[in-house]
């Protein structure tokens, strides 16, 4: 499959879904089996997933150490990652690693422990970001949140 074909089809591919796995550290994704849905995730000849969506919601992550390296091990085209769901974890800040995924258009961060409104400014470098969720974080209480 050419990269052009990949760009046209992978948005419709099912996500690589690690939700509800009690994952504590990102490195655990390498040895953990993702959840299976109605449609299986397609893989490249090298065994890497052909998807643009990574769901890590409802785990116990408190940081994103080694996120880029692990995503590169899991996805054939990590640079095309468009949707990351990190909702309902224990994140206290927005890790700058998220700003390296320039094709990111959906980022779910609701239900975490992000407490500084200024953290959101980091995401201003993401030109395609269209959907960002932050409700259920302590920053909701800050003046100017809305």
N, CA, C and O of each residue as an XYZ file, in Angstrom:
584
protein
N       0.850     -1.174      0.000
C       0.000      0.000      0.000
C       0.894      1.235      0.000
O       1.778      1.374      0.844
N       0.656      2.113     -0.941
C       1.469      3.326     -1.015
C       1.088      4.274      0.108
O       0.013      4.161      0.698
N       1.983      5.207      0.394
C       1.698      6.179      1.442
C       0.464      7.007      1.084
O      -0.321      7.370      1.959
N       0.300      7.303     -0.201
C      -0.875      8.066     -0.635
C      -2.157      7.276     -0.345
O      -3.123      7.832      0.176
N      -2.166      5.993     -0.678
C      -3.329      5.167     -0.382
C      -3.573      5.095      1.113
O      -4.715      5.128      1.572
N      -2.492      4.997      1.864
C      -2.603      4.933      3.313
C      -3.269      6.186      3.857
O      -4.158      6.099      4.704
N      -2.848      7.352      3.378
C      -3.412      8.618      3.855
C      -4.905      8.696      3.538
O      -5.656      9.324      4.284
N      -5.344      8.079      2.459
C      -6.742      8.156      2.062
C      -7.628      7.148      2.786
O      -8.842      7.337      2.856
N      -7.045      6.086      3.323
C      -7.877      5.032      3.900
C      -7.756      4.908      5.411
O      -8.709      4.465      6.052
N      -6.654      5.272      5.994
C      -6.426      4.951      7.404
C      -7.284      5.733      8.373
O      -7.447      5.311      9.517
N      -7.842      6.865      7.953
C      -8.717      7.615      8.846
C      -9.942      6.774      9.180
O     -10.517      6.907     10.260
N     -10.338      5.914      8.257
C     -11.506      5.082      8.478
C     -11.157      3.760      9.171
O     -12.044      2.978      9.511
N      -9.892      3.527      9.371
C      -9.475      2.310     10.049
C      -9.851      2.391     11.532
O      -9.884      3.481     12.103
N     -10.132      1.253     12.149
C     -10.435      1.268     13.582
C      -9.209      1.695     14.386
O      -8.081      1.593     13.902
N      -9.426      2.171     15.605
C      -8.309      2.635     16.429
C      -7.495      1.478     17.010
O      -7.978      0.352     17.131
N      -6.276      1.782     17.356
C      -5.475      0.883     18.173
C      -5.932      1.171     19.602
O      -5.626      2.230     20.148
N      -6.656      0.244     20.203
C      -7.419      0.508     21.422
C      -6.815     -0.192     22.645
O      -6.885     -1.412     22.789
N      -6.223      0.622     23.514
C      -5.665      0.124     24.775
C      -6.468      0.649     25.964
O      -5.940      0.749     27.071
N      -7.727      0.980     25.743
C      -8.546      1.518     26.829
C      -8.881      0.419     27.843
O      -8.956     -0.763     27.506
N      -9.080      0.848     29.095
C      -9.482     -0.050     30.185
C      -8.511     -1.210     30.389
O      -8.937     -2.338     30.637
N      -7.210     -0.939     30.284
C      -6.198     -1.984     30.426
C      -5.369     -1.836     31.707
O      -4.449     -2.621     31.939
N      -5.685     -0.841     32.539
C      -4.926     -0.573     33.774
C      -3.452     -0.318     33.488
O      -2.582     -0.733     34.254
N      -3.180      0.362     32.391
C      -1.798      0.654     31.994
C      -1.254      1.792     32.847
O      -1.871      2.851     32.957
N      -0.081      1.560     33.454
C       0.569      2.539     34.323
C       1.632      3.349     33.596
O       1.801      4.538     33.864
N       2.347      2.710     32.677
C       3.421      3.392     31.944
C       3.289      3.077     30.455
O       2.886      1.977     30.074
N       3.629      4.041     29.634
C       3.498      3.925     28.181
C       4.247      2.703     27.639
O       3.776      2.060     26.700
N       5.387      2.382     28.210
C       6.181      1.248     27.729
C       5.400     -0.061     27.775
O       5.712     -0.990     27.030
N       4.387     -0.147     28.640
C       3.586     -1.362     28.746
C       2.792     -1.657     27.473
O       2.362     -2.791     27.260
N       2.595     -0.645     26.627
C       1.839     -0.854     25.388
C       2.519     -1.857     24.472
O       1.850     -2.578     23.732
N       3.831     -1.907     24.516
C       4.588     -2.793     23.629
C       4.267     -4.258     23.917
O       4.209     -5.073     22.996
N       4.060     -4.592     25.176
C       3.799     -5.989     25.537
C       2.309     -6.284     25.729
O       1.920     -7.446     25.846
N       1.489     -5.260     25.762
C       0.048     -5.426     25.979
C      -0.671     -5.649     24.648
O      -0.322     -5.029     23.644
N      -1.654     -6.513     24.637
C      -2.475     -6.735     23.445
C      -3.591     -5.688     23.429
O      -4.277     -5.502     24.434
N      -3.777     -5.006     22.302
C      -4.882     -4.046     22.240
C      -6.229     -4.761     22.239
O      -6.330     -5.948     21.929
N      -7.254     -3.999     22.595
C      -8.612     -4.548     22.565
C      -9.015     -4.781     21.108
O      -8.547     -4.087     20.206
N      -9.873     -5.746     20.897
C     -10.341     -6.017     19.548
C     -11.772     -5.507     19.413
O     -12.592     -5.638     20.323
N     -12.041     -4.928     18.261
C     -13.376     -4.430     17.980
C     -14.036     -5.276     16.907
O     -13.596     -6.385     16.603
N     -15.108     -4.726     16.339
C     -15.822     -5.442     15.288
C     -14.970     -5.610     14.041
O     -15.029     -6.635     13.361
N     -14.166     -4.570     13.750
C     -13.264     -4.646     12.591
C     -11.830     -4.686     13.117
O     -11.458     -3.844     13.934
N     -11.039     -5.620     12.678
C      -9.647     -5.682     13.144
C      -8.803     -4.553     12.542
O      -9.065     -4.088     11.433
N      -7.801     -4.131     13.287
C      -6.840     -3.147     12.796
C      -5.944     -3.844     11.782
O      -5.467     -4.952     12.025
N      -5.719     -3.199     10.655
C      -4.824     -3.753      9.641
C      -3.378     -3.494     10.052
O      -3.077     -2.542     10.771
N      -2.493     -4.369      9.574
C      -1.077     -4.262      9.901
C      -0.235     -4.269      8.633
O      -0.615     -4.847      7.614
N       0.915     -3.614      8.720
C       1.871     -3.616      7.617
C       2.600     -4.951      7.601
O       2.419     -5.777      8.495
N       3.417     -5.154      6.591
C       4.214     -6.382      6.510
C       5.156     -6.511      7.696
O       5.517     -7.619      8.094
N       5.553     -5.372      8.259
C       6.459     -5.400      9.418
C       5.703     -5.625     10.727
O       6.320     -5.708     11.789
N       4.374     -5.725     10.662
C       3.581     -5.999     11.855
C       3.073     -4.768     12.578
O       2.393     -4.887     13.598
N       3.389     -3.589     12.070
C       2.934     -2.360     12.716
C       1.518     -2.013     12.269
O       1.111     -2.328     11.151
N       0.787     -1.371     13.145
C      -0.609     -1.037     12.877
C      -0.749      0.073     11.848
O       0.022      1.032     11.842
N      -1.749     -0.070     10.973
C      -2.064      0.933      9.961
C      -3.318      1.679     10.398
O      -4.405      1.442      9.871
N      -3.166      2.559     11.337
C      -4.269      3.364     11.841
C      -3.741      4.741     12.198
O      -2.536      4.938     12.349
N      -4.654      5.689     12.332
C      -4.281      7.040     12.742
C      -4.860      7.371     14.108
O      -4.802      8.523     14.539
N      -5.418      6.380     14.794
C      -6.089      6.615     16.072
C      -5.514      5.711     17.157
O      -5.338      4.508     16.964
N      -5.227      6.321     18.299
C      -4.681      5.592     19.444
C      -5.515      5.930     20.669
O      -5.557      7.082     21.102
N      -6.171      4.932     21.221
C      -7.016      5.128     22.390
C      -6.330      4.552     23.621
O      -6.052      3.355     23.701
N      -6.067      5.434     24.574
C      -5.420      5.064     25.831
C      -6.278      5.476     27.022
O      -5.776      5.599     28.139
N      -7.556      5.684     26.789
C      -8.452      6.169     27.829
C      -8.713      5.134     28.921
O      -8.567      3.928     28.717
N      -9.102      5.645     30.078
C      -9.455      4.832     31.232
C      -8.338      3.889     31.663
O      -8.545      2.688     31.838
N      -7.156      4.462     31.827
C      -6.001      3.760     32.370
C      -5.502      4.534     33.577
O      -6.253      5.331     34.141
N      -4.276      4.329     33.987
C      -3.724      5.033     35.145
C      -2.393      5.702     34.789
O      -1.453      5.699     35.584
N      -2.329      6.269     33.595
C      -1.110      6.951     33.148
C      -0.961      8.282     33.867
O      -1.912      9.059     33.947
N       0.242      8.547     34.395
C       0.491      9.860     34.996
C       1.554     10.653     34.249
O       1.827     11.803     34.593
N       2.158     10.048     33.227
C       3.068     10.789     32.340
C       3.137     10.067     30.995
O       2.630      8.957     30.839
N       3.777     10.726     30.034
C       3.891     10.167     28.684
C       5.346      9.900     28.317
O       5.739     10.038     27.158
N       6.141      9.516     29.312
C       7.546      9.198     29.081
C       7.666      8.120     27.993
O       6.984      7.097     28.039
N       8.537      8.370     27.024
C       8.802      7.449     25.909
C       7.629      7.293     24.946
O       7.577      6.320     24.195
N       6.691      8.235     24.956
C       5.508      8.150     24.103
C       5.882      8.054     22.620
O       5.383      7.174     21.918
N       6.742      8.936     22.143
C       7.126      8.926     20.721
C       7.765      7.609     20.323
O       7.439      7.054     19.274
N       8.664      7.105     21.142
C       9.357      5.859     20.825
C       8.377      4.684     20.763
O       8.460      3.845     19.865
N       7.466      4.631     21.705
C       6.508      3.521     21.742
C       5.530      3.619     20.572
O       5.213      2.610     19.944
N       5.054      4.827     20.279
C       4.145      5.001     19.144
C       4.842      4.586     17.841
O       4.218      4.000     16.957
N       6.124      4.889     17.734
C       6.887      4.479     16.550
C       7.014      2.955     16.443
O       7.111      2.417     15.340
N       7.013      2.277     17.562
C       7.056      0.808     17.554
C       5.701      0.208     17.183
O       5.637     -0.891     16.632
N       4.626      0.924     17.482
C       3.283      0.389     17.272
C       2.689      0.725     15.908
O       1.998     -0.097     15.306
N       2.961      1.942     15.420
C       2.314      2.421     14.200
C       3.278      2.478     13.026
O       4.432      2.877     13.182
N       2.811      2.083     11.864
C       3.623      2.139     10.658
C       3.941      3.589     10.285
O       5.044      3.889      9.829
N       2.978      4.479     10.480
C       3.156      5.893     10.142
C       2.780      6.765     11.341
O       1.724      7.399     11.334
N       3.623      6.804     12.358
C       3.285      7.586     13.557
C       3.110      9.075     13.261
O       2.396      9.773     13.982
N       3.752      9.557     12.212
C       3.641     10.972     11.862
C       2.229     11.332     11.397
O       1.885     12.512     11.328
N       1.414     10.335     11.080
C       0.043     10.578     10.636
C      -0.993     10.414     11.744
O      -2.196     10.453     11.487
N      -0.525     10.233     12.963
C      -1.450     10.068     14.084
C      -2.371     11.283     14.168
O      -1.905     12.414     14.302
N      -3.676     11.044     14.087
C      -4.655     12.129     14.041
C      -5.566     12.178     15.268
O      -6.169     13.216     15.541
N      -5.674     11.090     16.001
C      -6.605     11.036     17.130
C      -5.927     10.318     18.287
O      -5.507      9.168     18.158
N      -5.825     11.001     19.405
C      -5.297     10.395     20.633
C      -6.327     10.602     21.735
O      -6.744     11.730     21.999
N      -6.731      9.524     22.369
C      -7.662      9.593     23.494
C      -6.897      9.231     24.766
O      -6.539      8.074     24.987
N      -6.658     10.233     25.587
C      -5.980     10.048     26.874
C      -6.921     10.378     28.032
O      -6.472     10.650     29.145
N      -8.221     10.352     27.768
C      -9.194     10.707     28.802
C      -9.182      9.700     29.950
O      -8.835      8.531     29.783
N      -9.570     10.198     31.110
C      -9.680      9.381     32.321
C      -8.399      8.635     32.666
O      -8.392      7.415     32.829
N      -7.322      9.397     32.773
C      -6.044      8.922     33.282
C      -5.669      9.798     34.469
O      -6.546     10.429     35.059
N      -4.402      9.856     34.832
C      -3.944     10.664     35.962
C      -2.937     11.721     35.525
O      -2.028     12.060     36.282
N      -3.089     12.243     34.314
C      -2.144     13.231     33.791
C      -2.354     14.573     34.482
O      -3.485     15.037     34.622
N      -1.255     15.194     34.915
C      -1.335     16.490     35.601
C      -0.923     17.653     34.705
O      -1.099     18.816     35.066
N      -0.376     17.331     33.535
C       0.053     18.377     32.601
C      -0.089     17.849     31.173
O      -0.316     16.660     30.948
N       0.050     18.768     30.221
C       0.021     18.386     28.813
C       1.463     18.226     28.365
O       2.198     19.205     28.234
N       1.851     17.010     28.138
C       3.241     16.717     27.778
C       3.564     17.307     26.408
O       2.796     17.133     25.462
N       4.695     18.004     26.296
C       5.089     18.586     25.004
C       5.220     17.564     23.879
O       5.187     17.949     22.710
N       5.365     16.292     24.184
C       5.475     15.274     23.135
C       4.228     15.288     22.242
O       4.321     14.967     21.057
N       3.091     15.648     22.780
C       1.861     15.686     21.988
C       1.950     16.717     20.871
O       1.286     16.576     19.844
N       2.757     17.742     21.058
C       2.879     18.808     20.052
C       3.747     18.392     18.870
O       3.878     19.141     17.902
N       4.332     17.215     18.942
C       5.165     16.732     17.834
C       4.357     15.978     16.783
O       4.886     15.617     15.731
N       3.087     15.741     17.062
C       2.212     15.032     16.131
C       1.375     16.074     15.389
O       0.243     16.370     15.771
N       1.952     16.620     14.327
C       1.373     17.758     13.629
C       0.077     17.452     12.904
O      -0.637     18.379     12.522
N      -0.249     16.193     12.701
C      -1.509     15.830     12.058
C      -2.618     15.548     13.067
O      -3.710     15.117     12.697
N      -2.333     15.793     14.332
C      -3.313     15.553     15.383
C      -4.511     16.491     15.212
O      -4.360     17.712     15.199
N      -5.693     15.901     15.082
C      -6.900     16.713     14.944
C      -7.876     16.497     16.104
O      -8.728     17.349     16.357
N      -7.762     15.377     16.806
C      -8.630     15.071     17.944
C      -7.750     14.684     19.132
O      -6.930     13.770     19.039
N      -7.929     15.386     20.241
C      -7.176     15.084     21.464
C      -8.128     15.137     22.649
O      -8.649     16.196     22.998
N      -8.346     13.988     23.256
C      -9.226     13.902     24.420
C      -8.376     13.821     25.678
O      -7.601     12.884     25.871
N      -8.539     14.821     26.521
C      -7.814     14.883     27.790
C      -8.767     15.036     28.980
O      -8.317     15.298     30.096
N     -10.062     14.877     28.760
C     -11.016     15.057     29.852
C     -10.838     13.980     30.931
O     -10.367     12.874     30.667
N     -11.227     14.344     32.138
C     -11.159     13.398     33.241
C      -9.759     13.088     33.722
O      -9.495     11.979     34.187
N      -8.851     14.059     33.616
C      -7.493     13.894     34.130
C      -7.305     14.809     35.339
O      -8.284     15.166     35.996
N      -6.094     15.185     35.635
C      -5.786     16.042     36.793
C      -5.009     17.282     36.383
O      -4.169     17.774     37.136
N      -5.294     17.791     35.176
C      -4.596     18.974     34.665
C      -5.119     20.194     35.423
O      -6.320     20.465     35.425
N      -4.209     20.923     36.065
C      -4.639     22.004     36.953
C      -4.180     23.400     36.537
O      -4.592     24.383     37.153
N      -3.337     23.513     35.511
C      -2.866     24.835     35.073
C      -3.427     25.161     33.700
O      -3.174     24.445     32.731
N      -4.185     26.240     33.621
C      -4.793     26.672     32.372
C      -3.740     26.940     31.301
O      -3.992     26.712     30.118
N      -2.567     27.420     31.702
C      -1.489     27.715     30.768
C      -0.992     26.500     30.003
O      -0.348     26.644     28.964
N      -1.281     25.313     30.501
C      -0.870     24.081     29.822
C      -1.454     24.011     28.406
O      -0.829     23.468     27.496
N      -2.636     24.555     28.234
C      -3.330     24.473     26.943
C      -2.569     25.215     25.849
O      -2.637     24.836     24.680
N      -1.850     26.264     26.218
C      -1.107     27.051     25.227
C      -0.103     26.217     24.443
O       0.217     26.548     23.301
N       0.389     25.160     25.030
C       1.352     24.292     24.343
C       0.779     23.743     23.037
O       1.514     23.492     22.082
N      -0.523     23.564     23.008
C      -1.175     22.925     21.865
C      -1.397     23.869     20.683
O      -1.866     23.442     19.628
N      -1.067     25.127     20.850
C      -1.303     26.115     19.787
C      -0.473     25.841     18.532
O      -0.767     26.395     17.473
N       0.545     25.008     18.628
C       1.391     24.683     17.472
C       0.806     23.568     16.596
O       1.394     23.206     15.576
N      -0.335     23.033     16.988
C      -0.954     21.936     16.241
C      -1.968     22.504     15.250
O      -3.095     22.817     15.632
N      -1.579     22.640     13.980
C      -2.427     23.326     13.006
C      -3.740     22.624     12.680
O      -4.683     23.278     12.234
N      -3.827     21.315     12.887
C      -5.032     20.572     12.506
C      -5.937     20.236     13.689
O      -6.986     19.616     13.514
N      -5.535     20.643     14.885
C      -6.326     20.310     16.074
C      -7.703     20.964     15.989
O      -7.815     22.189     15.945
N      -8.745     20.141     15.967
C     -10.124     20.631     15.831
C     -10.993     20.258     17.020
O     -11.989     20.927     17.294
N     -10.631     19.212     17.719
C     -11.435     18.759     18.843
C     -10.527     18.492     20.039
O      -9.658     17.621     19.999
N     -10.747     19.253     21.093
C      -9.969     19.124     22.332
C     -10.951     19.074     23.491
O     -11.788     19.966     23.634
N     -10.856     18.044     24.316
C     -11.725     17.964     25.497
C     -10.880     18.095     26.758
O      -9.844     17.444     26.900
N     -11.332     18.933     27.656
C     -10.616     19.167     28.914
C     -11.539     19.152     30.136
O     -11.069     19.317     31.262
N     -12.828     18.959     29.933
C     -13.749     18.963     31.072
C     -13.367     17.852     32.057
O     -12.751     16.854     31.684
N     -13.743     18.051     33.306
C     -13.405     17.060     34.316
C     -11.973     17.141     34.814
O     -11.488     16.216     35.465
N     -11.283     18.254     34.508
C      -9.948     18.531     35.033
C     -10.058     19.688     36.018
O     -10.991     20.484     35.916
N      -9.134     19.805     36.970
C      -9.179     20.929     37.904
C      -9.128     22.304     37.229
O      -9.542     23.288     37.841
N      -8.637     22.405     35.996
C      -8.582     23.709     35.324
C      -9.972     24.283     35.074
O     -10.104     25.478     34.810
N     -10.999     23.464     35.152
C     -12.369     23.957     34.996
C     -12.691     25.053     36.002
O     -13.508     25.936     35.741
N     -12.043     24.980     37.140
C     -12.318     25.935     38.222
C     -11.596     27.261     38.034
O     -11.913     28.239     38.711
N     -10.622     27.307     37.116
C      -9.860     28.547     36.903
C     -10.662     29.572     36.151
O     -11.423     29.245     35.241
N     -10.486     30.814     36.538
C     -11.154     31.911     35.840
C     -10.612     31.967     34.403
O      -9.406     31.866     34.178
N     -11.513     32.127     33.454
C     -11.103     32.196     32.059
C     -11.048     30.849     31.372
O     -10.635     30.768     30.215
N     -11.458     29.782     32.060
C     -11.421     28.446     31.452
C     -12.249     28.404     30.173
O     -11.802     27.877     29.154
N     -13.431     28.948     30.231
C     -14.308     28.926     29.038
C     -13.939     30.096     28.207
O     -14.525     30.309     27.146
